[in-house]
Each structure stands twice: as structure tokens, then as C-alpha cells.
Amino acid sequence: MQIETESRERLRGLMALSQALAAATEPEEVVGRILEAGTRLFRSEGCSVALVDEATHELNFFAMEGRAKAPPFRIPLGQGIAGHVAVTGETVLVNDTAKDPRFFQGVDQKTGFRTKSILCAPVRWRGHTLGTIQAVNARRIDGFTDEDAELLVALSGLVGAAMSRTRADSAARATSTVLLQESEARHRMVTGRTPAMQEALRILKTAAATPSTVLLLGESGSGKEVCARQVHQWSPRHRAPFVAINCVALTPTLLESELFGHEKGAFTGATGRKKGKFELADGGTLFLDEIGELPAELQSKLLRVLQEREFERVGGSETVRVDVRLLAATNRDLRAEVGTGRFREDLYYRLNVVQVYLPPLRARPDDIGMLAEHFLARACGEMKRSPLRLSAEALDALRRHPWPGNVRELSNLMERCAVLAPGPEVAAADLALDPRAPSGPGKRFDAPAGPGPRGRHGAGVRLPEDAPDLDPQLPLTDALEVFKRRRVQAAMDACGGNQARAAVLLGMAPPNLNRLLKTLGMRV
């Protein structure tokens, strides 16, 4: 009976891991989930994943968990039990490594850990061996079992599919140093010489080590989500999932389902149980972008989760408990929103534990050249074209531009240059900067003075002068939808129907604008 119970628990654990891996979007997130689950499922002292580097014919142990955790190291393919598994593709179970000639003592010398038993299986995808996964030192007296081996094979199949989907197969041909450099390059835009940006980063690094909620303030496109991801990477939760959701991209009903999940039959189209973002982020970090747009009916439910760490799925009565670190961002003045009754005061104070203001790009002139060169190099690499450099005139034009779309606008501009500039140098004319871009104060998010922000949300599209006033009798939700329609339509008209350009004017990512157009029932 105990064996059957344990088997059912392991099966449930494997199914839960499968769901978590399906939601993972980053290789680091996939590996973190795998290591944590492997150590638990096999009751081992440690678990590790190694990737095949085909260029050097080595096995790269780049991620380890448990007592066997150590800095990354490499062994030649074919050496040791893991090297043997990577070459032969067979699963190996050894409960006494001292009696197995395939065991390589050099691994223990590298890790400072004594390996007594090991269970190792190949990680494969579509006939290609990506690497190996191994559990070391069974905690049970009888060691690893044949059932353990079958479970590890099943786990390795999930791992192979998840790694392939997140492009971890390319990491199999790279060193862990390259993986780290790629990760750092993705987040390089959060660096800067500007004192205001350096102070923001100092606060974020300090807050990252704590479980406290962080509220990121700043104009659209100023890098709030990138900073949120960096806080997660700096935090003790970096091996667990980072899950992000935009609060303006969905209708209130869909947003509630996305956040908290739903039960089968909860509404039309709910054909089965679905986990929400809170459950998917369990143990990790949840980032709520544009929190100022959260509908009033969901604010009270979010407050309960923050206070009690529990909720019910839509259409369900079961209480779900989660351990989630919350990060939020807005380009609105939430204090003013509290004053008008649009935002709950108790939720505002619950979110406003650590407040960090990200300066707009126009206030970071010393950082523009560094960021532009980084984005240009990245875009050229992605398009596999020869590197481009920025001319002195182009750099000067970039520094003089008002950047209504902030860092996001700069990134998009450098991508366009990588596509269209003939090279090898990007001239000022290649930038094609709009001379009509607003340079005055416009609708900008001012830096907060004291404990809270003072300004309204960032530069965007002004409504036509003759736009009719909203009907004061409209319910608040309907009035907000009317305003969104007008503002989006004004942006689309100003850009001749070009969604990509309209998204820049609105301070949104193009996919988010596309979803918003569909939500509002506007032409796509």
C-alpha cells in the first residue's frame, strides 16, 4: 500500500512538473524546475543536468542542485558514467560507484562531493542527444530502484521537449560562460551612468534579496519589465519561474481567469481546469505590468492574495495557497488614482512597499549611446548581418531626440537600422527620426518627489481637440473602454493604420496593441 501511495505521489509530481515546464519560457526557468523536482522525486542528495557541447566534444555540467552543487565544469564525452550515457544513450543505475569501472573519480574531485550511487539517463529530442540528467546518492537504504530508472526516463523526455522548446538545444553547444553572457546581454539595458538610474539599480539590488513587493514607476517603454526580470535574477528565487502578465491586455473576465485560473465549466469555453499565473509562479516571481489598469472588481481579490497568500479559482471553492513574490509596474500616478476612487487605498499601500522610479530615456543622455550600440549589435547578430557602427552625427541625433517611446523606441529604431541601413556605418539620415516628435512636457511621468509619484502616465497620443466629452452617466468600466477606443483610434489614425508605429506612440509592445484591438472589437 505504501509503495502504491508513493507511486501515485510521484506520478502527480511528474504531472505537475509537466505543467510547469509547459509554461516555462526561459532555459534557466526550465533547468531550475527540473533540478528541484529531480531532487524531490528521487529522494536524492543532489541532481544535475549536463549538456553536450558538440564543438568541443565535451559534457558541460552547468546546473546542479542539492549537496552536490558546485561551479560548472566539463568532462570529455565518454568519460565517467554521464559521459558514457551521453555517448551510448542508455540509462545507467549504479548503487555502488566504487565497484563500477565507468565511474570517474575526477568528478568528485571537481565538486568536493563523494558520489556513492548514481542514476543517469540521456536527455534526447527527435533522435538527438542534448545531454544527460542524473540523480546522485539515494537517501533510501536500498538505493535507487528500477522504478526510479523508469521515472527518470519519463522525466528526461519532458526535459528534452522543454529544452528544445526554449532553445536550450543551442545551449548544448555552448559553455556555461556563454549562457551567462547571453543572459547578461539581455538585461544590459538596465545599466547606466545616470545618477538617477544608478540609484534605482542600487535600490532594486537591495530589495531583490528580500521577499518585499516592489512597485516600479515610470513612463511606458522605460524598461520596467526588464528591471523586474533582473530583480528576479538577483533574488533567491532565480531558479523558480518568472511569470509576467499585462493587466490592460485582457477583459476583466479573462484577466481574472489568467491570474487565478478556472475550473471546468466555470464559463463558456472552460473545458477543463486551468492554472492561473499565481499558481504557475508558485515559488517564484509574478510581475503585474500596468497594475494601474487592474479592474476594480479584481483589486479586492488581489489584495486578499497579497495578505493571505491564498485564493480560489474562478468557478471553484477549493482554496489554493501559493508562495509568490510580487512585482508590479505602472505609468499612472496611483496616489491620484486612490484620490479619485479608481484604485483601492489599502491595495496601494500593500503594493507600495519598495517604490522605484525609472527615469525616462530623455533624462539619460549619457546612456543613449551605450544602449544604442548594444541594441544595434544585438539586432545585427539576430539578423546574421555584418556589424554596424553609429556615426558621430547619428549619435548626436540620438542624444537630441526626445524619445517619447523611451528605451523601447530606441530598441525598435536600432532594429530598423539593422534591417535598412546599407552599412557599414549608420548615418544620421538612416535614423529617419521624426522631427515632429514632441519635445515639450506633453503627458509625461514626472519623477516622484517624496514617498509617491506626482506625474501622470507617459508621453503618448493626444485625443483630437474636438473629441466629445464622456457621458458622466456611464459606468466607470464602460467609460474606460470608450476612452481606450478613442485613444487607440487616434494613434492608428495618426500612423495611417500602421500598428507597429501606433504601438510606439501608445507606449505599448505591438503584440499587446494587437490583443487590445481584438479585445475592443476594433479592426485588426
N, C-alpha and C positions, 0 to 999 in steps of 0.2 A: 504493500500500500504506500509506504514511504517513497519507494522508487517511482511509482506511478505519479505521485504528487509532485516529486521533483521534476519528472519529465514534462508534466503539464506546465509547471512554472518556467522551465527552460523554453518551452515552445512559446509561451506568452512573451517571454523576454525577447526571443528571436523575432516575433511578430512586431513587437514594439520597436525594436531596432530597425526593422524593415521600413516601418512608417517614418521613423526619424530620418533615415538615410534618404528616403524619397523626398523629404522636404529640405534636405541639405543643399546648399548652393556653392559652398566653398570646399576645396580639398582639405583644408585644415579642420573644418567642421566635421567632415566625413571621418577623418582619422581619429579625431577626439572621441566621437561617438563609438567607434569601433573598439578602441583601446579600453574605454570604460566598461563597455558591455562584455568584452572578452574576458577581462579580469574577473568580472562578477559571474558570468555564465559557467566558467570552467573552474571557479574557486581556486585560482592560481595566485602565486605571489607576483606575477607580472605578465604583461602582454606586450607584444611589439609587432610592428609592420615594417617590412623591408621592401624596397622597390628595385627592380632590375635596371641598371644603367647599361644599356646596350653599347654605348660608345666606349666604355672602359671595361666592359665585361666584368662588372662588379655588382655586388648586392649591397645596397645602401640602407643601413638601419637608421632611419631618420626620425622615427617616432616610437617612444617606449613609455610604458606606464607601470606603476607599482614599484616594488623594491628593486626591480631590475632596471629602473630608469637610469639613463646615462646619456652623455653627449653623443651626437650622431657619429657613427663610424662605418667603415666599409670592409668587406671581405671579398676575395675573388669568387666568382661563380664556380660552384662545385666544391668549395671548401666548407667544412662543417655540415651540420645537419640541414640548416636552412639553405646553404648553397647547394647541397645535394638535391633538396626538394625543388629548388628553382630550376635546376637542370633537368631532372627526371620527371617532374610533375606528379610525383606520388606523395601521398600523405604518410608521415612518419610519426610513430608513437614510441617513445623511449622513456621507461621509468627508472632506468639506472644508466646515466650517461657514462659512468666510469667503465662500463662493460661494452660500450658501443664504439667501434673504431672510427665511425664517421664524425664523432663529436670533436670539435675544435676547441682546445683549451684557451686559445688566444682570445676568444670572445669574452670569457670570464676575466682575462687579464685586462681587456679594454674597459669592461664595465665595473670591475671590482665586485662582482656578484658571483656566487657559486651556483651553477646550474646543476641540479640533481636529476630533474626529469624535464622532458620537453615534448610538446605536441605541436607539430608543424604541418601546414597544408599550403599548397600553391594558391595564389590569387590569379585567376585566369579570366579572360574576357574574349569571346569569339576566337578561341583557339590560340590566343596569345598570352603568354605568362607575364603578368605585370610585376609580380613579386611573391612574397610569402607572408603568412601571418602565423605567429607562434605564441602559445601559452607556455610559461615556464614554472616549474616547481608546483605540482599539485599539492593543495593543503590537506587532502584526504590521505589517510594511511595507505589505502590500496592504490593510490596514484591515479593517473589518467586511465580511462577505460575506452573500450571500443565505441561505446555510446558517445563519449566525448569526441572521438575522432569523426564520427558521423555528423555531430553537431558543428564541428569546426569546418568540415567540408561545406555544409549548408551556409555557414556564416561567410566563408570565403567567396561563395557565389554572390552573396549580397554585396560584399566588399568590392568584387570585381566590377559589378554593374554600376555601383555608386561611384567608384573611382573613374570609370570610363566616362560616366555622365558629367562629372565635374572636371574633366580633362586632367585627372590625376595620372592618366596613362602617359602623358607627356612628361610628368614629373619623374616617371620611371627611368627616363633617360637623362636626368639632371641630378646634380648634387643637392644636398640639403641647403647648401650655401646659396645656390641659385634660387631655390624656392623662397628662402628668406629675403633675397634681394628683390624678387618679384613682388612679394608681399609689401616690402618697404616702399617700392616704387609706386604701388597702387595708392599708398597713403601719403606720398610725398607732398601733396598739395596742402597738408595741414601745417607744414613748416613755414617759417618766415622770419624775416629780420625785424619786422614792425613791432615796436614795443607792445602794442595792444594785442597782437597775435601771440607774441611770446608769453604774455601774461595769461591769456586764455589757455594756452597749452600747459602752462605751469599748473593752473587750477585743475584742468582735466586730468593730468597725470596724477595729481594728488588724490582727486576724487575717484579715479579708476580703481585704486586699491581698496576702496570701501564698497559697501552694498548700497550706498545712498543714491537716491534718484537725482538725475542731472537734467536740468532744463536748459536747452540750447536756444539762444535767441539770435536773430539776425535776418537779413533780407534773403529772399529767395535766391538760391544759387550760390550762397556764400560758403557752402561746404559743411552744412550741419550734419548730414548723414555720414559723410566721410569721417568727420570728427567722432561721431557716435560709434562707428566701426572701430576707430582707433582706440577709443575708451575701452571697448570690449576686448581688443587685442592686448591692451595694457593690464587688464583686470585678471584676477584669479580664475575667472570663468572663460578664459580664452579658448579652452578646448571644447567647450559646450556651444550650442547653437547661438548664432546671432540672427534674429528674425526681425524684419522691418515691415511696416505697413503704413500706407499713406491714408490719413483719415478723411481726405477730401475726394478720393478716387472712387468711392463706392456709395451707394444709397445707404441710409441708416439701417435698413433691414439686412442688407448684405454685409455691411460693416460689422454688425453685431455677430453675425454668423462667422465671419472671418476671425474676429477677435476671440470669441468664446466657444466656437464650434456649435454643432447642432446634432440632434438625434434624428433617427429615421422617422419620416412623416411629420417633422416639425413645421414644414411648409411645402407648398407645391414644388416638386423637383428635388426634395430631400429624400433620396432613395436609400440612404444609409447613414450611419453615424460618421461625423466628420470632426476631427480635432481642430480646434482653433489655434490662433497664433500663440496664445498664452501657454497652451499645452505643448506646442511644438518647441517653445523656447524654454521649457522647464529645465532648470539647472543653468541656464544661460542668460542671455540679454534680449529684451524686447524693446525695439525702437518705434515709437509712435511719432511719425512725422506729421506736421501740420495739426498738432493737437488742438489748436485754437478752433479748428473746424469740427471738432467732435460734437455730434448732435446732443442736445440737452438730455434726451432720454437715455443716452449711454454714459453720460458723465457720472451719474449716481452708481451705476454698475461698476465702472472703472474705479471709483472711489472705494467701493467695498473690496475689490480685489487688492488694491494697494494697502488697505487696512487689515484685512483678514487673510489675504493670500488664498482665497477660495472663491468659487463661482459655480453656476450651473450652466450647462449647455442650453442653447435655445431649444425649447420643447422638451427639456428633461428636468428631472428632480434630483438626480444624483449630484452630490457636492464634489467638485473637483478641486484638489489642493495642488498648488504649484509653488515652486521656488524660482522666481524670476526677478532679475534686476531690470528696472525700468529706466529708459532714457526717452526724453521727449524733446520735440523741437517745434518752434512756431516763428512766423514772421509777424505775428499780431502782438499788440500790447494787451496781454492777458489781464493786467490790473484794470485797464479801462473796460475790458470785456466784463469783468466782475462788476464794475460800477453800473453797467447797463443791464445786468442780469443775464447776459448771454452765457456766462461761464460761472460755474459754482465757485464760491469763495473758498469753501473747505477743500475742494479739489485743487484749486490754485495753490494753496499753501502746502498741500501734500506733494505737489509736483515741484514746487519752488524750494527745494532743499539746497541744492547747489546750482546756482544760476551762472551761466557763462555766455557772454556776448561775443559773437564772431564779427569782427569789423568787415564792412563791405570792401570789395577789391579796390575801389577808387581811393580808399583810405590806406591802401597798402602799396604805394607806388614803388617802393624798393623791392617788393616781392614779385612784381609783374613779370620782369624779365626772366627770373628763375623759373616761375611757374610756366610761362610761355614756352621756354626751351624744353622743359620736362614734357609738357603735353605734345609739343611738336615731335620730339624724339619718340615718344610712345606711339603716336599716330603713324609715323613713318615705319616703325617696326611692325605694327599690326598690318600695314598695307604692303610690307616687304618691298619698300622702295628705298633708294639711297637717302642717307640722312640729309636734312636741310638745315641751314643756319639762318638766323634772323639778321637782316642788315641793321646798321645803326639807325637808319631812318625809320625802319619798321619798329624797332624797339622804342624809339622816341614817340611814334604814333600810338603805340600800345599804352605807353605811360600817360599820354594826354587824353585817351579815350575815357568817357565817364563810366563805362561798364554797368549799364542798368541791369544786365543779367549776371553780373559778378563772375565768380570762378567758373561756373557752368558755361557762361557765354564765352569766356576765354578758351576753355577746353574745346567747345564746338568750333570756334574760329580756327584754332590750330589744326583741327581735323580737316576742316575745309581747305586750309593751305596745303596740307599734306596731299590732298586729292588734286587740287587745281594748280598750285604753284609749279612753274616749269623747272625751277631749281637752277643751280644748287643753292641759291640764296633767295630767301623770301623778301621781296621788296615791299615798301610801304603801299604801293599800288595793289599788290597781291592781297592785302588785308581786306580791301573793299569795305572799310569801316563806314558806317552810316554817319554822314556829317550832321544829320538832323537828330541824332541821338540826344536825349535830354541831358543837359549838364547842370541845370538848376536843382533846387532841393526836391521838387517833384513829390512823389509819395514814397518816402524812404523811411527805413527803420533807423531811428536815431540811437546812438549809444546810450545805454541806461545810465542814469545818474542816481547813485544811491542803490537801495535794495531792489528796485524794479525798473523795467524799461519805460521810456516815455513816448517813443515814436510809434507810428502806425506801420503797417507792413510795407514791404519794399517797392522799388520802382516797378511800374507796370504800365498798363494801358488805361488811359483816361476814357471815361464814358463820353459819348457825344454831348455837346453843350445843350442840345435840345432833348435829351433823354427825359421822358416823363417820370415824375416822382412815383415812388412805390405807393401802392394803396395802403394807407395806415391800418385798414381793417384786415389785411392779410395776416394769417397765422405766421409766426416767425419762420418756420421751416419753409413755407411757400415763398415768403419774401426773399429768403436767402437763395432759393432756387432761381427766382426771377432775376435777382442781381447777378448770379453766376452766369445765367444765359446772356444777359446784356454785356457783361464784361468779356466773356469768351467771344461773342459775336463781334464786338468792337475790335478785338485782336485779330480775328480771322479776316474781317473786312480790311483792316489796316495792312494785312500781309497778303491780300489778294487770294485768300483761301489756302495759303501755304501753312500747313500745320506745324512744321518744324520751326519756321520763323515766328509763328504765333506763340508757340510754347516758350521761346526765348523771351518774348515780350511779357508773357504772363509769369515768367519765373518758374516754369514747370518743365519736367522732362517730357519729351514728345510722347512716349507711351502713356504717361499719366493724362496728358491732354486728350489723347485718343479715347481713353477709357471714360474721361469726363464727358466728352461729346456724346458717346453712346449712352451714358447714364442720363444725360439731359435730353436725350432724344433728338439731338441736332444732327445735321448731315455729317457724314464721315468720308 
